[in-house]
Amino acid sequence: MATIWRFALNGNVVVSGGKQRRQLSKNGCNEPFKNRYWCPKSQWFQKEPCPFINRRECENYLVMCGSL
């Protein structure tokens, strides 16, 4: 059986499949990968960078507004 390709943040290292590199962003939000941006909250890629400065700001918005 083939292994599944995975994108993950391990400390200050970004792992994409079998490759590794240093993390560019401080908290993992908007980590660039092939013209997409990683969202650690949704565990998926976004087409555009998130407008929030950090994950706490994102969570505060979600609490106040109910959805993204």
C-alpha positions in Angstrom: 0.0 0.0 0.0 1.3 3.5 -0.9 1.9 6.0 1.9 -0.2 9.2 2.0 1.5 12.5 1.3 1.3 14.7 4.5 2.0 18.3 5.3 2.9 18.9 8.9 4.6 21.4 11.2 7.0 19.8 13.7 8.4 22.5 15.9 10.3 24.9 13.5 10.4 22.4 10.7 7.8 22.1 7.8 7.5 18.5 6.5 5.9 18.0 3.1 5.9 14.4 2.0 9.6 13.3 2.3 11.0 16.8 2.2 11.8 19.1 5.1 12.5 22.9 5.5 12.6 25.5 8.2 9.3 27.1 9.1 9.0 30.7 7.7 6.2 32.0 9.8 6.3 32.3 13.6 3.2 30.3 14.5 2.6 28.2 11.4 -0.3 30.3 10.0 0.0 31.2 6.3 3.0 28.9 5.8 3.5 29.1 2.0 3.5 26.0 -0.1 3.1 26.0 -3.9 1.0 29.2 -4.2 -1.2 28.1 -1.3 -1.2 29.0 2.4 -1.4 26.5 5.3 -4.1 27.0 7.9 -3.2 25.0 11.1 -6.7 25.6 12.4 -8.5 23.9 9.5 -5.5 21.6 8.7 -5.8 22.5 5.1 -4.5 25.0 2.4 -6.2 28.3 1.6 -6.0 30.1 -1.8 -5.2 33.4 -0.1 -3.3 34.3 3.1 -5.3 34.6 6.2 -6.0 38.3 7.2 -5.4 37.5 10.9 -2.0 38.2 12.6 -2.0 35.0 14.6 -4.1 32.0 15.5 -5.4 33.7 18.7 -6.9 36.5 16.6 -8.5 33.9 14.3 -10.0 32.1 17.3 -11.3 35.4 18.8 -13.0 36.3 15.5 -14.6 32.8 15.4 -15.9 33.2 19.0 -17.4 36.7 18.3 -18.9 36.0 14.8 -19.6 32.3 15.0 -18.0 31.2 11.7 -15.3 32.1 9.2 
